[in-house]
Amino acid sequence: MDNREQLLDHLEKIGDWEKDQTGLWFWEKLGRLPFKLIDKLTPAFIQEKIALLVTEVGNYIQTGGQYLVNEKAMVDKIAMATGRPVETVLEIGEIPLDDMISLSESLQNSRVKLATMQGASTGVGGIFTLAIDIPLILGMALKTLQEIAIIHGYEPNNKQERIFIIKCLQFASADVVGKEAILKELSTIHENKQTEKNMISQLQGWQEVFFTYRDNFGMKKLFQMIPIAGILFGAYANKSMMTDIAEAGIMLYRKRRIYEKLTVLDPHENELK
């Protein structure tokens, strides 16, 4: 089982990761500039289709709906992979952190490969398949983050977890100021100071999250608009995006679970925060 020293060591590694999130590479900064050009070039009917899909994803944030993953299937998969008799998501939170790390890395690798293949396939048709790719990769991101939540023993059909998933999406595409603000917001979850009023307010910010997330496609997605050549750029863009999203979800959920495990070992551990 986990001991205090191991948990603190993992927590220190997460702290180092957070410090590394200090800004964007020049390429990423440049990549945010031309999306207005993409808006001008994209036919109206494609933009309308994307808007409808964004609304559907927003419905997931509000109520869960069709975007919720199959928790029972995921629990059974984790039980089989770890050889541990877990039957509920909450019981998964009691398994050793090393098991959670192994499961998370396996999930991240499989999702990155899938996103890469999807980006390549939707890069074939240029601008028309680009319009399809954006909501598809958003849907994949939501599913991946829900599965990461389950791996760490949190139920994604809980409203607070849907908020946490939004914050993971924001964090993956935010600049350094945004990342610092999100980390500060998430500290209120660790300290159980999140109020229902604040939760509703954050849920209403979903569309802002989408547009920030969409803008992160930037220059890489601009090149994906070129038929055939877009295969390479689409694969690269989706691979890097899914890597960042999965990494953010893993680190932020791992941090929550470590604090809870430390609290079980020492009720006064929260004072370390």
PLY file of the C-alpha trace (Angstrom):
ply
format ascii 1.0
element vertex 273
property float x
property float y
property float z
element edge 272
property int vertex1
property int vertex2
end_header
0.00 0.00 0.00
0.96 3.65 -0.29
3.10 5.23 2.40
3.59 8.87 3.27
7.09 9.16 1.79
6.04 7.73 -1.57
3.01 10.01 -1.78
5.04 13.11 -0.94
7.62 12.11 -3.57
4.89 11.89 -6.23
3.45 15.18 -5.02
6.85 16.83 -5.43
7.04 15.54 -9.02
3.62 17.04 -9.73
4.81 20.33 -8.27
7.79 20.26 -10.64
5.41 19.60 -13.55
3.25 22.56 -12.55
6.32 24.81 -12.47
7.21 23.65 -15.98
3.85 24.90 -17.24
5.28 28.42 -17.42
4.24 29.45 -20.88
3.88 28.53 -24.51
6.53 27.66 -27.04
6.95 30.24 -29.81
5.25 27.83 -32.24
2.24 27.55 -29.95
2.00 31.34 -29.59
2.22 31.73 -33.36
-0.34 29.01 -33.78
-3.07 31.02 -32.08
-2.88 33.93 -34.50
-4.50 32.77 -37.76
-7.73 31.24 -36.56
-9.68 34.35 -37.58
-8.54 33.57 -41.11
-9.92 30.05 -40.74
-13.24 31.52 -39.60
-13.39 33.68 -42.72
-12.60 30.76 -45.02
-14.92 28.25 -43.40
-18.34 28.02 -45.08
-21.25 29.14 -42.91
-22.95 25.73 -42.93
-19.84 24.10 -41.45
-19.63 26.73 -38.71
-23.30 26.13 -37.92
-22.67 22.39 -37.65
-19.79 22.98 -35.26
-21.97 25.29 -33.16
-24.60 22.57 -32.82
-22.00 20.04 -31.74
-20.61 22.51 -29.20
-24.09 22.83 -27.75
-24.30 19.04 -27.43
-20.98 18.95 -25.58
-22.22 21.78 -23.38
-25.21 19.61 -22.52
-22.77 16.98 -21.24
-21.32 19.54 -18.86
-24.77 20.49 -17.61
-26.36 17.06 -17.24
-23.98 14.35 -18.42
-26.27 12.89 -21.06
-24.93 10.78 -23.91
-21.29 11.73 -23.37
-20.92 9.88 -20.06
-18.67 6.84 -20.22
-19.77 3.38 -19.06
-18.52 3.38 -15.48
-19.25 -0.30 -14.86
-17.27 -1.38 -17.91
-14.36 0.82 -16.85
-14.43 -0.54 -13.29
-14.38 -4.12 -14.60
-11.49 -3.26 -16.90
-9.49 -1.78 -14.01
-10.23 -4.79 -11.80
-8.96 -7.12 -14.51
-5.86 -5.03 -15.24
-4.83 -4.70 -11.58
-6.08 -8.04 -10.28
-7.83 -6.23 -7.45
-11.45 -6.93 -6.37
-12.86 -3.46 -7.00
-16.57 -3.21 -7.75
-17.25 0.51 -7.60
-15.51 3.71 -8.71
-15.05 4.80 -5.09
-13.23 1.54 -4.31
-10.76 2.31 -7.09
-9.65 5.32 -5.05
-8.23 2.88 -2.48
-5.88 1.03 -4.84
-2.15 1.90 -4.70
-1.07 5.02 -6.53
1.40 2.99 -8.60
-1.54 1.11 -10.13
-3.23 4.41 -10.98
-0.03 5.65 -12.62
0.30 2.49 -14.72
-3.36 2.60 -15.80
-3.11 6.31 -16.65
-0.01 5.88 -18.78
-1.60 3.01 -20.69
-4.76 5.04 -21.32
-2.77 8.08 -22.43
-0.72 6.05 -24.91
-3.81 4.45 -26.47
-5.70 7.75 -26.72
-2.74 9.59 -28.25
-2.43 6.88 -30.91
-6.16 7.06 -31.64
-6.12 10.87 -31.84
-3.13 10.74 -34.19
-4.92 8.35 -36.53
-8.06 10.50 -36.41
-6.11 13.66 -37.21
-4.48 11.97 -40.17
-7.77 10.64 -41.53
-9.58 13.96 -41.19
-6.63 15.75 -42.78
-7.36 14.10 -46.13
-10.19 16.43 -47.10
-8.77 19.77 -46.00
-11.13 22.41 -44.62
-14.29 20.28 -44.77
-12.89 17.44 -42.68
-11.21 19.99 -40.38
-14.69 21.09 -39.36
-15.44 17.48 -38.45
-12.17 16.96 -36.59
-12.68 19.73 -34.02
-15.81 18.31 -32.34
-14.46 14.74 -32.68
-11.29 15.53 -30.80
-13.32 17.42 -28.18
-15.48 14.36 -27.67
-12.42 12.14 -27.36
-10.93 14.55 -24.83
-14.09 14.40 -22.70
-14.09 10.60 -22.73
-10.39 10.41 -21.91
-10.71 12.78 -18.96
-13.71 10.86 -17.63
-11.72 7.63 -17.76
-8.81 9.32 -16.01
-11.26 10.42 -13.31
-12.44 6.82 -12.83
-8.85 5.53 -12.70
-8.30 7.84 -9.74
-11.54 6.86 -8.01
-13.79 9.78 -8.96
-17.23 9.46 -10.53
-17.45 11.52 -13.74
-21.25 11.71 -13.61
-20.89 13.95 -10.56
-21.38 17.66 -11.34
-18.20 18.63 -9.55
-16.21 16.20 -11.70
-17.68 17.68 -14.87
-16.41 21.05 -13.68
-13.02 19.53 -12.96
-12.94 18.12 -16.50
-13.65 21.59 -17.89
-10.73 22.93 -15.89
-8.44 20.20 -17.23
-9.40 21.22 -20.78
-8.78 24.87 -19.95
-5.44 24.13 -18.34
-4.16 22.19 -21.36
-4.62 25.18 -23.68
-4.19 28.15 -21.31
-1.25 30.55 -21.17
0.86 30.88 -18.03
-1.53 33.36 -16.38
-4.49 31.12 -17.14
-2.72 28.04 -15.79
-1.92 29.81 -12.53
-5.54 30.94 -12.17
-6.86 27.43 -12.83
-4.50 25.87 -10.30
-5.73 28.39 -7.75
-9.37 27.57 -8.56
-8.72 23.85 -8.24
-7.19 24.35 -4.81
-10.68 25.21 -3.58
-11.79 21.74 -4.62
-8.96 20.15 -2.60
-10.03 22.24 0.38
-13.75 21.49 -0.14
-14.59 25.20 -0.39
-16.37 24.91 -3.73
-19.90 26.32 -3.39
-22.90 25.39 -5.53
-23.10 28.99 -6.75
-19.48 28.92 -7.94
-20.04 25.56 -9.60
-22.96 26.86 -11.64
-21.00 29.96 -12.60
-18.11 27.84 -13.86
-20.44 25.55 -15.80
-21.82 28.57 -17.66
-18.31 29.24 -18.96
-18.23 26.15 -21.16
-18.47 27.94 -24.51
-15.53 30.15 -23.55
-13.59 26.95 -22.86
-14.48 25.62 -26.29
-13.31 28.72 -28.16
-10.06 28.84 -26.19
-9.59 25.17 -26.94
-10.44 25.65 -30.60
-8.00 28.55 -30.95
-5.23 26.23 -29.77
-5.51 24.41 -33.10
-4.00 27.54 -34.66
-1.32 27.33 -37.32
-1.13 23.54 -37.18
-4.80 23.27 -38.13
-4.40 25.99 -40.73
-2.01 23.70 -42.59
-4.47 20.84 -42.14
-6.83 22.77 -44.42
-4.61 21.76 -47.35
-6.02 18.50 -48.79
-3.69 15.46 -48.55
-0.87 17.52 -46.97
-3.27 17.97 -44.05
-2.73 14.31 -43.17
0.67 15.07 -41.65
-0.37 18.28 -39.93
-3.64 16.78 -38.68
-1.86 13.81 -37.16
0.71 16.04 -35.45
-1.86 18.53 -34.13
-4.12 15.86 -32.66
-1.20 13.94 -31.17
0.20 16.98 -29.36
-3.24 18.13 -28.23
-4.29 14.78 -26.80
-0.91 14.38 -25.12
-1.34 17.74 -23.36
-4.96 17.07 -22.35
-4.27 13.58 -20.99
-1.18 14.80 -19.14
-3.10 17.67 -17.54
-5.92 15.38 -16.47
-3.55 12.76 -15.07
-1.47 15.22 -13.08
-4.39 17.21 -11.71
-6.41 14.13 -10.73
-3.31 12.46 -9.29
-2.69 15.51 -7.13
-6.23 15.30 -5.73
-5.90 11.62 -4.97
-2.51 12.05 -3.29
-3.92 14.70 -0.96
-6.82 12.43 -0.05
-4.50 9.49 0.59
-2.28 11.69 2.74
-5.33 12.83 4.71
-6.22 9.20 5.42
-2.67 8.52 6.66
-2.56 11.77 8.65
-5.73 13.82 9.28
-3.55 16.92 9.65
-1.87 16.46 6.27
-4.01 19.16 4.67
-1.89 21.67 6.54
0.89 20.90 4.01
-1.09 22.69 1.30
0 1
1 2
2 3
3 4
4 5
5 6
6 7
7 8
8 9
9 10
10 11
11 12
12 13
13 14
14 15
15 16
16 17
17 18
18 19
19 20
20 21
21 22
22 23
23 24
24 25
25 26
26 27
27 28
28 29
29 30
30 31
31 32
32 33
33 34
34 35
35 36
36 37
37 38
38 39
39 40
40 41
41 42
42 43
43 44
44 45
45 46
46 47
47 48
48 49
49 50
50 51
51 52
52 53
53 54
54 55
55 56
56 57
57 58
58 59
59 60
60 61
61 62
62 63
63 64
64 65
65 66
66 67
67 68
68 69
69 70
70 71
71 72
72 73
73 74
74 75
75 76
76 77
77 78
78 79
79 80
80 81
81 82
82 83
83 84
84 85
85 86
86 87
87 88
88 89
89 90
90 91
91 92
92 93
93 94
94 95
95 96
96 97
97 98
98 99
99 100
100 101
101 102
102 103
103 104
104 105
105 106
106 107
107 108
108 109
109 110
110 111
111 112
112 113
113 114
114 115
115 116
116 117
117 118
118 119
119 120
120 121
121 122
122 123
123 124
124 125
125 126
126 127
127 128
128 129
129 130
130 131
131 132
132 133
133 134
134 135
135 136
136 137
137 138
138 139
139 140
140 141
141 142
142 143
143 144
144 145
145 146
146 147
147 148
148 149
149 150
150 151
151 152
152 153
153 154
154 155
155 156
156 157
157 158
158 159
159 160
160 161
161 162
162 163
163 164
164 165
165 166
166 167
167 168
168 169
169 170
170 171
171 172
172 173
173 174
174 175
175 176
176 177
177 178
178 179
179 180
180 181
181 182
182 183
183 184
184 185
185 186
186 187
187 188
188 189
189 190
190 191
191 192
192 193
193 194
194 195
195 196
196 197
197 198
198 199
199 200
200 201
201 202
202 203
203 204
204 205
205 206
206 207
207 208
208 209
209 210
210 211
211 212
212 213
213 214
214 215
215 216
216 217
217 218
218 219
219 220
220 221
221 222
222 223
223 224
224 225
225 226
226 227
227 228
228 229
229 230
230 231
231 232
232 233
233 234
234 235
235 236
236 237
237 238
238 239
239 240
240 241
241 242
242 243
243 244
244 245
245 246
246 247
247 248
248 249
249 250
250 251
251 252
252 253
253 254
254 255
255 256
256 257
257 258
258 259
259 260
260 261
261 262
262 263
263 264
264 265
265 266
266 267
267 268
268 269
269 270
270 271
271 272
